[in-house]
Each structure stands twice: as C-alpha cells, then as structure tokens.
Amino acid sequence: MSCNDCEESIFKQKIGRCRACMMQLTVLSLICWPLWWWNYADNPTLVESIALLFFCIAFSGLLSLHLVVLIYRKLSASE
C-alpha cells in the first residue's frame, strides 16, 4: 500500500487510518453494488449473484468499519 500505516502488521493499527484503503473500498463498493443490482437482483439465487453479493457486503462492511474507527479516533483525540 501507499501509506506507512498499511506496512504495519497489526490490524488494529491499520484500521481507520489509511485513506488509500478507504478510497479503494469506496470505489469497489460503488462499482459492485450497481453491478449486482443491474445483473443479478432479479435472480439472487445464482452462484454468481451470491458471490458478488458477498463481495459487496465485504467491501461495504470493511469501509463502514474504517469510517467508524476513524470517527472514534477523531472524537477521542479531541477530548
């Protein structure tokens, strides 16, 4: 990755600090959700649909975790 935080091996130190990771997850979420909606929303029981749905949930979940930890760190640093 492009930042010093991502070169560390401890997951707790990485999460919420890497803007490059957050941007990548945002782009991937913005690509995958419409792709799933247009191609597989009408038949969600296909293997391809389920796989893409898991990817969408993983990207969005990890992005949400990044944002929650980022907000928590910003709020706890201001105290």
Backbone as CSV, one residue per row, in Angstrom:
resi,resn,N_x,N_y,N_z,CA_x,CA_y,CA_z,C_x,C_y,C_z
1,MET,0.826,-1.185,0.000,0.000,0.000,0.000,0.873,1.252,0.000
2,SER,0.222,2.367,-0.122,0.968,3.599,-0.317,1.254,4.379,0.967
3,CYS,0.737,3.947,2.096,0.981,4.702,3.327,1.754,3.862,4.336
4,ASN,2.321,4.526,5.325,3.119,3.838,6.337,2.272,2.976,7.264
5,ASP,1.018,3.355,7.482,0.149,2.587,8.377,-0.138,1.202,7.829
6,CYS,-0.223,1.062,6.508,-0.533,-0.237,5.909,0.657,-1.182,5.903
7,GLU,1.848,-0.668,6.125,3.018,-1.527,6.154,3.174,-2.226,7.501
8,GLU,2.453,-1.762,8.510,2.495,-2.406,9.809,1.669,-3.680,9.765
9,SER,1.968,-4.608,10.665,1.306,-5.905,10.600,0.126,-6.037,11.554
10,ILE,-0.096,-5.094,12.430,-1.181,-5.210,13.396,-2.440,-4.569,12.810
11,PHE,-3.503,-5.366,12.723,-4.746,-4.924,12.089,-5.351,-3.717,12.802
12,LYS,-5.310,-3.705,14.133,-5.912,-2.607,14.889,-5.224,-1.276,14.612
13,GLN,-3.948,-1.301,14.260,-3.245,-0.062,13.969,-3.526,0.433,12.555
14,LYS,-3.943,-0.444,11.672,-4.211,-0.065,10.293,-5.592,0.532,10.103
15,ILE,-6.572,-0.031,10.793,-7.963,0.294,10.518,-8.278,1.742,10.881
16,GLY,-8.912,2.446,9.967,-9.319,3.817,10.183,-8.264,4.861,9.913
17,ARG,-7.086,4.478,9.485,-6.012,5.438,9.245,-5.623,5.565,7.781
18,CYS,-5.864,4.548,7.000,-5.376,4.504,5.632,-6.406,5.085,4.673
19,ARG,-6.144,6.282,4.201,-7.072,6.930,3.269,-7.084,6.214,1.921
20,ALA,-5.946,5.655,1.513,-5.900,4.922,0.240,-6.798,3.692,0.308
21,CYS,-6.767,2.975,1.419,-7.638,1.803,1.590,-9.101,2.216,1.561
22,MET,-9.431,3.307,2.238,-10.817,3.760,2.275,-11.300,4.190,0.893
23,MET,-10.437,4.837,0.123,-10.815,5.234,-1.230,-11.019,4.011,-2.125
24,GLN,-10.141,3.023,-1.998,-10.289,1.800,-2.786,-11.587,1.077,-2.439
25,LEU,-11.903,0.996,-1.160,-13.141,0.343,-0.747,-14.365,1.119,-1.222
26,THR,-14.278,2.443,-1.243,-15.381,3.257,-1.744,-15.606,2.999,-3.223
27,VAL,-14.534,2.992,-4.002,-14.654,2.745,-5.437,-15.191,1.340,-5.701
28,LEU,-14.669,0.355,-4.986,-15.143,-1.016,-5.175,-16.622,-1.165,-4.799
29,SER,-17.038,-0.493,-3.743,-18.453,-0.553,-3.351,-19.329,0.129,-4.395
30,LEU,-18.855,1.267,-4.906,-19.631,1.990,-5.909,-19.710,1.245,-7.236
31,ILE,-18.767,0.380,-7.506,-18.807,-0.424,-8.724,-19.639,-1.689,-8.518
32,CYS,-19.433,-2.370,-7.403,-20.046,-3.691,-7.200,-21.548,-3.636,-6.936
33,TRP,-22.012,-2.686,-6.113,-23.442,-2.658,-5.806,-24.300,-2.409,-7.035
34,PRO,-24.011,-1.410,-7.882,-24.828,-1.261,-9.100,-24.694,-2.450,-10.049
35,LEU,-23.503,-3.033,-10.115,-23.297,-4.208,-10.962,-24.186,-5.360,-10.497
36,TRP,-24.241,-5.587,-9.203,-25.110,-6.645,-8.679,-26.580,-6.310,-8.951
37,TRP,-26.943,-5.055,-8.723,-28.342,-4.659,-8.882,-28.811,-4.839,-10.324
38,TRP,-28.003,-4.396,-11.280,-28.412,-4.469,-12.687,-28.374,-5.889,-13.243
39,ASN,-27.448,-6.705,-12.778,-27.291,-8.028,-13.372,-27.974,-9.155,-12.603
40,TYR,-28.064,-9.058,-11.283,-28.481,-10.221,-10.502,-29.609,-9.968,-9.515
41,ALA,-30.133,-8.785,-9.423,-31.179,-8.518,-8.427,-32.452,-9.304,-8.718
42,ASP,-32.699,-9.591,-9.986,-33.915,-10.329,-10.325,-33.799,-11.825,-10.043
43,ASN,-32.586,-12.348,-9.940,-32.385,-13.766,-9.652,-31.249,-13.924,-8.631
44,PRO,-31.520,-13.661,-7.363,-30.448,-13.668,-6.358,-29.985,-15.059,-5.925
45,THR,-30.535,-16.113,-6.500,-30.122,-17.455,-6.077,-29.023,-18.041,-6.947
46,LEU,-28.585,-17.325,-7.970,-27.473,-17.795,-8.794,-26.171,-17.744,-8.001
47,VAL,-25.268,-18.630,-8.310,-23.980,-18.665,-7.620,-23.217,-17.358,-7.845
48,GLU,-23.258,-16.841,-9.076,-22.567,-15.589,-9.375,-23.154,-14.427,-8.580
49,SER,-24.472,-14.431,-8.435,-25.143,-13.382,-7.673,-24.750,-13.422,-6.201
50,ILE,-24.716,-14.607,-5.649,-24.357,-14.755,-4.236,-22.907,-14.368,-4.003
51,ALA,-22.023,-14.765,-4.915,-20.604,-14.415,-4.773,-20.407,-12.911,-4.845
52,LEU,-21.043,-12.262,-5.818,-20.913,-10.815,-5.942,-21.543,-10.104,-4.749
53,LEU,-22.626,-10.634,-4.245,-23.267,-10.049,-3.068,-22.357,-10.134,-1.848
54,PHE,-21.667,-11.266,-1.685,-20.710,-11.373,-0.580,-19.571,-10.371,-0.727
55,PHE,-19.090,-10.166,-1.944,-18.047,-9.167,-2.165,-18.559,-7.769,-1.832
56,CYS,-19.768,-7.465,-2.268,-20.353,-6.146,-1.972,-20.472,-5.920,-0.468
57,ILE,-20.956,-6.913,0.232,-21.108,-6.799,1.682,-19.755,-6.671,2.366
58,ALA,-18.768,-7.411,1.879,-17.426,-7.335,2.471,-16.809,-5.960,2.258
59,PHE,-16.905,-5.428,1.038,-16.347,-4.105,0.763,-17.041,-3.034,1.598
60,SER,-18.359,-3.068,1.622,-19.110,-2.061,2.366,-18.912,-2.211,3.876
61,GLY,-18.831,-3.431,4.350,-18.612,-3.653,5.781,-17.249,-3.173,6.234
62,LEU,-16.218,-3.463,5.448,-14.882,-3.009,5.812,-14.770,-1.492,5.716
63,LEU,-15.422,-0.893,4.722,-15.441,0.564,4.629,-16.159,1.163,5.829
64,SER,-17.272,0.572,6.236,-18.002,1.056,7.416,-17.146,0.955,8.672
65,LEU,-16.430,-0.140,8.812,-15.541,-0.306,9.962,-14.442,0.757,9.954
66,HIS,-13.855,1.010,8.801,-12.852,2.070,8.680,-13.429,3.409,9.126
67,LEU,-14.627,3.738,8.660,-15.225,5.039,8.972,-15.609,5.156,10.440
68,VAL,-16.122,4.089,11.022,-16.480,4.119,12.448,-15.232,4.334,13.300
69,VAL,-14.161,3.617,13.000,-12.925,3.757,13.772,-12.305,5.130,13.539
70,LEU,-12.378,5.642,12.315,-11.860,6.981,12.025,-12.587,8.040,12.843
71,ILE,-13.915,7.954,12.884,-14.705,8.912,13.671,-14.403,8.756,15.152
72,TYR,-14.299,7.527,15.633,-13.978,7.291,17.042,-12.617,7.892,17.397
73,ARG,-11.618,7.692,16.547,-10.293,8.249,16.821,-10.284,9.761,16.784
74,LYS,-11.051,10.350,15.866,-11.137,11.810,15.806,-11.801,12.372,17.055
75,LEU,-12.863,11.720,17.511,-13.572,12.199,18.693,-12.755,11.990,19.973
76,SER,-12.071,10.873,20.074,-11.284,10.614,21.283,-10.005,11.439,21.323
77,ALA,-9.506,11.870,20.181,-8.304,12.715,20.153,-8.632,14.157,20.515
78,SER,-9.867,14.577,20.303,-10.240,15.957,20.593,-10.554,16.191,22.057
79,GLU,-10.697,15.129,22.830,-11.033,15.271,24.259,-9.865,15.708,25.080
